[in-house]
Amino acid sequence: MLARLSVRNLAVVENAEADFASGLNVITGETGAGKSVLMGALRLLTGGRADRTAIRTNATEASVSAVYEVDHAAELNAVLADLELPLCEDGILLLRRSLKCDGTGKVRINDAPATAAALRRLAPYLTDIHGPDDNLTLLAPEFQLRLLTAYADATAEQADYSEKWQTLKALKEELLELTGDPERRDYELTRLRETLADIDAVNPTEEDGDALTEQHAQVANAEAILADGNSLLNTLSEGDNPIATQLINLHRPLRDLARLLPEAATWGEALEDIQERIQELSRTISGRLASIDADPAALAQLESRLAQIQRLRRRYGPTLEDVLAHRQAARAKLEALADSESAIHDLKVAITRATQDLIAAGEVLRAKRLRAIPQLSAAITEELRDLGFSQASFPIQLEALDEPAPSGLDRVIFCFEPNPGESARPLAAIASSGEIARVMLAVKVILARHDAIDTLVFDEIDANIGGETGRKVGLKLRQLAEQVQIICITHQPQAAVYGQHHLRVRKAVNDGQTQTFIEPLDETARATEIARMLGGEDFTPITREHAIEMLHQAAITSSSLPSN
């Protein structure tokens, strides 16, 4: 659940903190006091769009942070691990987001740098925010279908259908690529043939890499190589008085020395070894020099080859390996296109089979949804009757689509009959804003039993209603709070009296600047706040007595609610 929300320099809030508890938390205050800022802060922490114009006047940075107490952290920790973020320690999750005037901002999750996208990944596991504008989502067919699927416990069947839908979509796209626009197909064939002709005209091989470059360098420098090599040969063995001859001439003085110095007799072996090495080196140098081609025609041929390879590398490279891979891929694709009739036949067979699999999965999904419709219709109808629609009914229709869609074979239509004698019509066609708000609340009550989110936030769910209906909405919120944490911003005293924890948002003007404060209310202050909501700032003692009585009656009613 959300344990604490801190706001700094956001809109009219300079620095405020709100502590929340389990159960029903109600937030009240005058219009314009800053209650909407709390909603804005929560939307920022769930990855909503950051707007620098929301930064408080004369401030350079705004920040919001939240502390969540997580009872079952395994699923949340799995998401954190996938995001490579620190896991929750001792069941605590810390979120922080800041925004500067230059448009930059920072996100931190469990004190580690993160992104707004990461906040959006976590949001479905933390907080469901529902404001007046969100009522319209109830009218969207996609939302209605997701609700029915969740209630039918058909998430696995939906996932199986979606996987088969993606498979079929991929096969159709592959078929379209083979049988699509004839002009595009002809263009692709021409392009591939020209590419292969261009590369095959040069016919590059792996030898056209470093080996070609080295060969070119040798031929280009052949004269210098031959000159230096022959000079070395002359010195070693072929010139006037070469080293080899000098070594031969050393044998006689060495024998003379051995007669005077016996140990010199062994030096002859070393001298012979040196002679052999000099001879071997001379033969190696001579053989290598013989392979050096100083022919200008050979150099021109190598330069031409090198230029051809470099052109291919610029066009299809940058490396020779890229050129060879490009030729292989082009040849494979050309062969596939040229011999596509067999591939087209195989794809059509695969599409037929995939379509059958999709229809079968869709039928399974449809059956689960159909079985759930009577129960969901009855459940919403029951909740609506608790919310003041004593004679309402909520039929749900499932209509087959002409073609399979990503979400299934059907579309769902939520219908509404608020008064007896009226024919049921689609919800979007007849519901007023007040009716939509109550229907949405009824839906949220049902979803709370099938959703993993432990914190629901309602911003004026009771807008455009009042009196006894407002009381019923408050009682329903209190009932829902037995299952999940509820944070509710309300202007209805009839609803606010059911809160288990009451926060008041008030504003004051200091030094010409508006400031917002959030304060928890004890029983005495709470009675005063309810009286203000009933009769304005200048309420009478009778109004206060009425507020106390409302709180008392709400407490009695709440005590009889079944707890989960």
Secondary structure, 3 states (H helix, E strand, C coil): CEEEEEEEEECCEEEEEEECCCCEEEEECCCCCCHHHHHHHHHHHCCCCCCHHHECCCCCEEEEEEEEECCCCHHHHHHHHHCCCCCCECCEEEEEEEEECCCCEEEEECCEEECHHHHHHHHHHCEEEECHHHHHHHHCHHHHHHHHHHHCCCHHHHHHHHHHHHHHHHHHHHHHHHHCCHHHHHHHHHHHHHHHHHHHHHCCCHHHCHHHHHHHHHHHCHHHHHHHHHHHHHHHHHCCCCHHHHHHCCHHHHHHHHHHCHHHHHHHHHHHHHHHHHHHHHHHHHHHHHCCCCCHHHHHHHHHHHHHHHHHHHHHCCCHHHHHHHHHHHHHHHHHHHCHHHHHHHHHHHHHHHHHHHHHHHHHHHHHHHHHHHHHHHHHHHHHHHCCCCCCECCEEEEEEEEEECCEEEEEEEEEECCCCCCCEEHHHHCCHHHHHHHHHHHHHHHCCCCCCCEEEEECCCCCCCHHHHHHHHHHHHHHCCCCEEEEECCCHHHHCCCCEEEEEEEEEECCEEEEEEEECCHHHHHHHHHHHHHCCCCCHHHHHHHHHHHHHHHHHHHCCCCC
